[in-house]
């Protein structure tokens, strides 16, 4: 009985209950600590991998410019430029090189993040995006494994990965809606000071180097500029207005229009030379269409009387326009006589317009040193001379002697632009050999934007339909560093993460 009573009393006692509860709770508590620790390690590993693939994607995407070497350069950039570290994964702590990721190039993005990409491409001209998948990294769950061993449960180490997708475009804003075919090896043959003869592409045939056409106006807007309210011909306005604000277009594909624009092309370009014809006939006193501060062109109104050239014209007897490259007159320029070498008859120009010497013209500032001995440099020096040399009214600040047929200042328009770059256009240069252009052609990649100084008024050859000729001098490549970079337009490389 006594033993029985003792057992009964022991069973009724509650002093040990808390110990039992603690023992049970300890297992759960240790499990929670282990899970929190291991989840934190996995989260850190994922964050490190995500940062790595984000950087790899941006480095690779920065090379996807639509050129034939784009994928090769993108692959090399990803492997050579990016190095990172991870903390908890089992492999080497350094993340660097192709062994730590996989690149997939895409021509388009899927509709949503949850949709797998299907527009995979190996064509460097179509590769607009790159998807980077990190090589999965194993994270050892050391604390969880120890706890699971006590519980008799197996532990599987997780693999952590990450993915990122990036793309590249280049925005070009406030440019002329004009494109032309570049010559072969233009990178080594086309330089500042070289003359270009652009001729409108014709009659549905494939274009060659030197042919030009227009960019589809759907790529342009002018919501807050002069072309928003002027009405009439939008193309003429976008070419002629001096302060239009256009929507940016990208180098990943412009849409072209046919090159034949009768009655538009020369009129739109020639307002810069104080010539107002056709659709621009009534714009001579509109400040939005003011001519350049230097309009020397070697022509005057036929028969005299008034300063407006609106149809009848004749060469001046005592002044001359800036000469073309000598090889163009000889028929020996490159690219079917369309691309010159920058050699022009400077002395004859000085003999006719400046009495044989340029000593009276101010020198170019250091920032414009690249234009020394170019036609654009002469044009700038003449403007500087006119700005500092007073003449008697009404020819005050004339560039040339007021007794000559041309003073260099506008005589038709009541306005004058103060921007020397008014006679510079920015045209989209296209590799027409790799990307044949004929009339309306969509998604044409731009190889290089080129700043072209108009050396003389635009004219046509009198044929039916006419072929319009644009003679100009290269003064810069806006999306590169150097003289003239971005002066006549606004250019931005846009590399961004999409996924």
DOVOGU-420368 format. One line per field, with one value per residue (C-alpha): x negated, y, z negated; residue in one letter; chain; residue number from 1. Coordinates in steps of 0.25 Angstrom, whole numbers, plus 2048, in hexadecimal, padded with zeros to 3 digits. Example, Ala and Ser with C-alpha at 12.3 -4.5 7.8 and 13.67 -1.06 7.14 Angstrom:
east <- 7CF	7C9
north <- 7EE	7FC
up <- 7E1	7E3
aa <- A	S
ch <- A	A
i <- 1	2
This chain:
east <- 800	7F5	7EE	7FC	7FE	7F1	7F3	800	7FB	7EF	7F9	801	7F6	7F4	7E6	7DF	7EA	7E2	7D5	7DD	7E3	7D5	7CF	7DA	7D9	7CA	7CB	7D4	7CC	7BF	7C6	7CB	7BD	7B7	7C2	7C0	7B1	7B1	7BC	7B3	7A7	7AF	7B5	7A7	7A2	7AE	7AB	79D	7A0	7AB	7A1	797	7A1	7A6	798	795	7A2	79F	791	795	7A1	799	792	79F	79F	7A4	797	791	788	792	793	784	782	78D	788	77A	77E	786	77A	770	776	77E	779	780	780	78A	789	790	791	788	780	775	778	775	780	779	779	782	782	78B	796	79D	7A0	7AD	7AF	7BD	7C3	7CF	7D4	7DF	7ED	7EB	7E1	7E8	7E7	7DA	7D3	7D4	7CE	7C0	7B6	7A8	7A9	7A0	7A9	7B6	7B0	7B6	7B7	7AE	7B4	7A9	7AC	7A2	79C	7A3	79B	79D	79F	79B	7A6	79C	7A5	7B1	7AA	7A5	7B3	7B9	7AE	7B4	7C2	7BD	7C2	7B9	7B5	7B4	7AC	7B3	7AD	7AF	7AF	7B3	7B7	7B6	7BA	7B4	7B5	7AE	7B3	7AE	7B7	7B4	7BD	7BF	7B8	7BC	7C5	7BB	7B3	7A8	7A0	792	786	77E	774	779	772	765	769	773	76D	770	76E	771	77C	789	792	79F	7A9	7B7	7BA	7C2	7CD	7CE	7C0	7B7	7AE	79F	795	799	7A8	7B1	7BF	7C8	7CC	7DA	7E1	7E8	7DB	7DC	7E5	7E4	7EE	7E8	7E0	7E3	7E8	7F3	7FB	7F6	7FF	7FC	7F0	7EA	7DE	7DA	7DD	7D4	7C9	7CA	7CD	7C2	7C7	7D0	7D1	7D2	7D5	7C8	7C6	7BD	7B2	7B9	7C1	7C7	7D1	7CE	7D6	7D3	7C9	7D1	7D8	7DA	7DB	7D8	7C9	7C2	7CC	7CB	7BC	7B9	7C0	7B3	7AD	7B7	7BF	7CE	7D5	7E1	7E7	7DE	7E1	7E9	7DF	7D4	7D8	7DC	7D1	7D3	7CD	7C2	7B6	7A8	79F	796	79D	792	797	791	79F	7A8	7B6	7B6	7B7	7B5	7BF	7C2	7BB	7C4	7C0	7CD	7CC	7C3	7B5	7A7	798	792	787	77F	781	781	786	77D	777	779	76E	765	766	775	773	768	772	768	76E	771	77F	783	77E	787	77D	771	764	765	75C	762	75D	75C	753	75D	768	75F	75B	76A	770	765	75B	751	74F	756	74D	758	761	761	75A	762	763	75C	769	76B	75D	762	768	75B	75A	768	773	77B	76F	76F	77E	77C	771	779	784	77A	775	783	786	77B	779	783	787	791	7A0	7A7	79B	796	78E	78D	784	77F	77D	78B	788	788	794	795	791	793	79E	7AD	7B3	7C1	7C6	7C8	7C2	7B5	7B1	7A6	7A2	796	79B	7A7	7A1	79E	7A7	7A6	7A9	7AA	79F	7A3	79B	7A4	79B	79F	7AD	7B2	7BB	7C5	7D1	7D9	7D0	7D3	7C9	7BD	7B1	7A9	79A	796	79C	794	794	794	791	799	78E	798	7A7	7AE	7B2	7B7	7B2	7BE	7C2	7D0	7D2	7C6	7BA	7B7	7A8	7A3	795	790	783	782	780	782	787	791	791	782	779	771	774	783	787	796	796	7A2	7AA	7AB	7A7	7A7	7A4	7AF	7AB	7B5	7BA	7C8	7C9
north <- 800	809	808	809	816	81C	819	820	82C	82D	82C	837	841	84C	851	84B	84F	85B	853	84A	856	85D	850	84F	85E	85E	855	85E	86B	865	861	86F	875	86B	86E	87D	87C	873	87B	888	881	87D	88B	891	887	88A	899	898	88F	899	8A5	89D	899	8A8	8AD	8A2	8A5	8B4	8B2	8A9	8B1	8BD	8B7	8B3	8BE	8B6	8B4	8A7	8A6	8A9	89B	899	8A6	8A4	896	89C	8A8	89F	895	8A0	8AC	8A6	89F	89D	895	88C	888	87C	873	866	86A	874	881	889	88B	88E	888	880	874	87C	880	87C	887	886	891	895	89D	8A1	8A0	897	89D	89B	897	88A	886	87F	886	880	88B	885	889	887	892	89E	8A8	8A3	8A1	8AD	8A6	89C	893	88F	882	880	873	86C	86D	863	868	85E	85E	85B	85F	859	84C	84B	84D	843	839	839	837	82C	834	835	843	848	854	85E	864	873	87A	888	88D	89B	8A1	8AE	8B5	8C1	8CC	8D9	8E5	8F0	8FD	90A	904	906	8FC	8F8	8EB	8E7	8DB	8DB	8D8	8CB	8CC	8D9	8D8	8DA	8E2	8EC	8F7	906	90F	905	908	900	900	8FB	8F7	8F3	8E4	8E1	8D9	8CD	8C8	8C4	8D0	8D1	8D9	8E8	8E6	8ED	8EC	8F0	8EA	8E7	8F2	8E9	8E9	8F8	901	910	912	91E	924	92C	920	91D	92A	92D	923	920	916	910	90B	919	91F	915	917	926	92B	92F	92A	91E	914	906	8F9	8F1	8E6	8DA	8D3	8C6	8C9	8D5	8D4	8DB	8E2	8E3	8EE	8F5	902	90B	91A	917	913	91F	929	923	922	930	939	938	93F	94A	944	942	93A	931	92C	936	942	94A	946	951	95A	94E	94E	93F	93D	948	946	943	94F	94C	94A	94B	943	949	94C	958	95C	95C	96B	971	978	973	968	95D	951	94A	944	94C	94C	94E	94C	958	95F	963	958	949	93E	935	92B	91D	913	913	904	906	910	906	8FA	8F3	8F3	8E5	8DE	8E2	8F0	8F2	8F3	8FC	8FE	90C	912	91F	92C	934	93F	942	944	94E	955	957	95A	95F	966	95A	959	954	95C	966	95A	956	949	93D	93A	92E	927	928	924	918	921	928	929	923	92B	92A	931	93C	93E	93F	949	952	952	956	961	967	967	970	978	984	989	995	991	98B	981	981	975	970	964	968	977	97E	982	973	96C	964	969	95C	960	95D	967	961	95D	967	95D	956	94A	94D	93E	93B	92D	931	92C	91E	912	905	8F9	8EA	8E2	8D4	8C8	8C6	8BA	8B2	8B8	8BB	8C7	8C9	8D3	8D0	8C7	8C3	8C1	8C6	8C6	8D3	8D1	8DF	8ED	8F8	907	90D	91C	921	927	92C	92C	91F	91E	914	90F	913	904	8FF	8FB	903	8FE	908	90A	90E	912	913	911	908	90F	905	8F7	8FB	8EE	8EE	8F7	902	90F	911	906	908	917	916	90B	903	8F5	8EB	8DD	8D5	8C8	8C3	8B7	8B2	8A6
up <- 800	7FD	80A	811	80A	80D	81C	81C	815	81F	82B	825	824	82F	82C	838	842	846	849	853	85A	85B	861	86B	86E	86F	87B	882	87E	883	890	891	88F	899	8A3	8A1	8A2	8AF	8B6	8B3	8B9	8C6	8C7	8C6	8D1	8DA	8D8	8DC	8E8	8EC	8EB	8F3	8FF	8FF	901	90C	913	913	918	923	928	929	936	93D	947	953	959	95E	952	948	942	942	93B	931	92D	92B	923	91A	917	916	90F	903	8F7	8EA	8DD	8D6	8C7	8C3	8D0	8D0	8DD	8DE	8D8	8E5	8F0	8FD	90B	914	90A	900	90A	917	922	92A	935	939	944	93B	92D	929	926	917	90C	90A	919	91E	929	937	940	93E	949	94D	957	952	95A	953	945	93D	930	928	91D	912	90A	8FE	8FD	8F1	8E4	8D8	8CA	8BF	8B4	8A9	89D	8A3	8A6	897	892	89C	898	88A	88F	898	8A5	8B2	8B7	8C5	8C8	8D1	8DE	8E0	8EE	8F3	901	907	915	91B	928	930	938	93C	93C	947	944	94C	959	967	96D	977	979	983	987	981	98A	988	97D	979	96B	972	97E	979	971	96C	978	983	98D	98F	99B	997	9A2	9A0	9A2	9AE	9B4	9AA	9AD	9A2	99E	99E	996	997	999	98F	98B	980	972	971	96A	960	959	957	94F	94C	941	93C	948	954	95C	952	956	965	96C	97A	97E	971	978	97E	970	969	972	973	965	95C	94F	951	946	94B	944	943	94D	94A	951	950	95C	963	96E	97B	986	994	998	9A3	99D	9A8	9A4	995	994	999	994	986	985	98C	982	97B	987	986	992	991	99B	99D	990	988	991	986	97B	97E	972	968	95E	95D	96B	96A	973	96D	969	975	983	98D	999	9A6	9AC	9AC	9B2	9C1	9C6	9B8	9B0	9A2	99A	99B	9A4	9A7	9B5	9BE	9BA	9C0	9BB	9B5	9BC	9B0	9A6	9A5	99D	995	99F	9A0	99E	9AA	9AD	9AF	9BB	9C0	9BF	9B6	9A8	9A2	9A1	9B0	9AE	9A2	996	997	98F	989	994	999	9A0	994	99A	9A6	99C	994	9A1	9A5	998	98F	998	997	988	97C	972	96F	96A	95C	958	954	945	93F	93E	94D	951	959	963	967	976	978	97E	971	96B	975	973	964	966	96F	965	95A	963	967	958	954	961	961	96F	972	972	979	97A	96C	967	976	978	986	98B	98C	99A	99F	9A4	997	989	983	97A	97E	987	98A	97C	971	967	965	95C	952	953	95C	95C	964	971	96A	96C	964	96E	96A	971	975	97A	986	98B	97E	97D	98C	98C	997	995	989	981	972	966	96D	963	962	962	960	95F	966	965	973	976	982	98B	996	998	99B	9AA	9B4	9C1	9C9	9CD	9CB	9C0	9BB	9B3	9A8	9A5	997	996	988	980	974	967	95D	958	94D	945	944	93C	943	94B	94E	945	942	946	950	949	93C	93B	930	92E	926	920	916	90E	913	90A
aa <- X	X	X	X	X	X	X	X	X	X	X	X	X	X	X	X	X	X	X	X	X	X	X	X	X	X	X	X	X	X	X	X	X	X	X	X	X	X	X	X	X	X	X	X	X	X	X	X	X	X	X	X	X	X	X	X	X	X	X	X	X	X	X	X	X	X	X	X	X	X	X	X	X	X	X	X	X	X	X	X	X	X	X	X	X	X	X	X	X	X	X	X	X	X	X	X	X	X	X	X	X	X	X	X	X	X	X	X	X	X	X	X	X	X	X	X	X	X	X	X	X	X	X	X	X	X	X	X	X	X	X	X	X	X	X	X	X	X	X	X	X	X	X	X	X	X	X	X	X	X	X	X	X	X	X	X	X	X	X	X	X	X	X	X	X	X	X	X	X	X	X	X	X	X	X	X	X	X	X	X	X	X	X	X	X	X	X	X	X	X	X	X	X	X	X	X	X	X	X	X	X	X	X	X	X	X	X	X	X	X	X	X	X	X	X	X	X	X	X	X	X	X	X	X	X	X	X	X	X	X	X	X	X	X	X	X	X	X	X	X	X	X	X	X	X	X	X	X	X	X	X	X	X	X	X	X	X	X	X	X	X	X	X	X	X	X	X	X	X	X	X	X	X	X	X	X	X	X	X	X	X	X	X	X	X	X	X	X	X	X	X	X	X	X	X	X	X	X	X	X	X	X	X	X	X	X	X	X	X	X	X	X	X	X	X	X	X	X	X	X	X	X	X	X	X	X	X	X	X	X	X	X	X	X	X	X	X	X	X	X	X	X	X	X	X	X	X	X	X	X	X	X	X	X	X	X	X	X	X	X	X	X	X	X	X	X	X	X	X	X	X	X	X	X	X	X	X	X	X	X	X	X	X	X	X	X	X	X	X	X	X	X	X	X	X	X	X	X	X	X	X	X	X	X	X	X	X	X	X	X	X	X	X	X	X	X	X	X	X	X	X	X	X	X	X	X	X	X	X	X	X	X	X	X	X	X	X	X	X	X	X	X	X	X	X	X	X	X	X	X	X	X	X	X	X	X	X	X	X	X	X	X	X	X	X	X	X	X	X	X	X	X	X	X	X	X	X	X	X	X	X	X	X	X	X	X	X	X	X	X	X	X	X	X	X	X	X	X	X
ch <- A	A	A	A	A	A	A	A	A	A	A	A	A	A	A	A	A	A	A	A	A	A	A	A	A	A	A	A	A	A	A	A	A	A	A	A	A	A	A	A	A	A	A	A	A	A	A	A	A	A	A	A	A	A	A	A	A	A	A	A	A	A	A	A	A	A	A	A	A	A	A	A	A	A	A	A	A	A	A	A	A	A	A	A	A	A	A	A	A	A	A	A	A	A	A	A	A	A	A	A	A	A	A	A	A	A	A	A	A	A	A	A	A	A	A	A	A	A	A	A	A	A	A	A	A	A	A	A	A	A	A	A	A	A	A	A	A	A	A	A	A	A	A	A	A	A	A	A	A	A	A	A	A	A	A	A	A	A	A	A	A	A	A	A	A	A	A	A	A	A	A	A	A	A	A	A	A	A	A	A	A	A	A	A	A	A	A	A	A	A	A	A	A	A	A	A	A	A	A	A	A	A	A	A	A	A	A	A	A	A	A	A	A	A	A	A	A	A	A	A	A	A	A	A	A	A	A	A	A	A	A	A	A	A	A	A	A	A	A	A	A	A	A	A	A	A	A	A	A	A	A	A	A	A	A	A	A	A	A	A	A	A	A	A	A	A	A	A	A	A	A	A	A	A	A	A	A	A	A	A	A	A	A	A	A	A	A	A	A	A	A	A	A	A	A	A	A	A	A	A	A	A	A	A	A	A	A	A	A	A	A	A	A	A	A	A	A	A	A	A	A	A	A	A	A	A	A	A	A	A	A	A	A	A	A	A	A	A	A	A	A	A	A	A	A	A	A	A	A	A	A	A	A	A	A	A	A	A	A	A	A	A	A	A	A	A	A	A	A	A	A	A	A	A	A	A	A	A	A	A	A	A	A	A	A	A	A	A	A	A	A	A	A	A	A	A	A	A	A	A	A	A	A	A	A	A	A	A	A	A	A	A	A	A	A	A	A	A	A	A	A	A	A	A	A	A	A	A	A	A	A	A	A	A	A	A	A	A	A	A	A	A	A	A	A	A	A	A	A	A	A	A	A	A	A	A	A	A	A	A	A	A	A	A	A	A	A	A	A	A	A	A	A	A	A	A	A	A	A	A	A	A	A	A	A	A	A	A	A	A	A	A	A	A	A	A	A	A	A
i <- 1	2	3	4	5	6	7	8	9	10	11	12	13	14	15	16	17	18	19	20	21	22	23	24	25	26	27	28	29	30	31	32	33	34	35	36	37	38	39	40	41	42	43	44	45	46	47	48	49	50	51	52	53	54	55	56	57	58	59	60	61	62	63	64	65	66	67	68	69	70	71	72	73	74	75	76	77	78	79	80	81	82	83	84	85	86	87	88	89	90	91	92	93	94	95	96	97	98	99	100	101	102	103	104	105	106	107	108	109	110	111	112	113	114	115	116	117	118	119	120	121	122	123	124	125	126	127	128	129	130	131	132	133	134	135	136	137	138	139	140	141	142	143	144	145	146	147	148	149	150	151	152	153	154	155	156	157	158	159	160	161	162	163	164	165	166	167	168	169	170	171	172	173	174	175	176	177	178	179	180	181	182	183	184	185	186	187	188	189	190	191	192	193	194	195	196	197	198	199	200	201	202	203	204	205	206	207	208	209	210	211	212	213	214	215	216	217	218	219	220	221	222	223	224	225	226	227	228	229	230	231	232	233	234	235	236	237	238	239	240	241	242	243	244	245	246	247	248	249	250	251	252	253	254	255	256	257	258	259	260	261	262	263	264	265	266	267	268	269	270	271	272	273	274	275	276	277	278	279	280	281	282	283	284	285	286	287	288	289	290	291	292	293	294	295	296	297	298	299	300	301	302	303	304	305	306	307	308	309	310	311	312	313	314	315	316	317	318	319	320	321	322	323	324	325	326	327	328	329	330	331	332	333	334	335	336	337	338	339	340	341	342	343	344	345	346	347	348	349	350	351	352	353	354	355	356	357	358	359	360	361	362	363	364	365	366	367	368	369	370	371	372	373	374	375	376	377	378	379	380	381	382	383	384	385	386	387	388	389	390	391	392	393	394	395	396	397	398	399	400	401	402	403	404	405	406	407	408	409	410	411	412	413	414	415	416	417	418	419	420	421	422	423	424	425	426	427	428	429	430	431	432	433	434	435	436	437	438	439	440	441	442	443	444	445	446	447	448	449	450	451	452	453	454	455	456	457	458	459	460	461	462	463	464	465	466	467	468	469	470	471	472	473	474	475	476	477	478	479	480	481	482	483	484	485	486	487	488	489	490	491	492	493	494	495	496	497	498	499
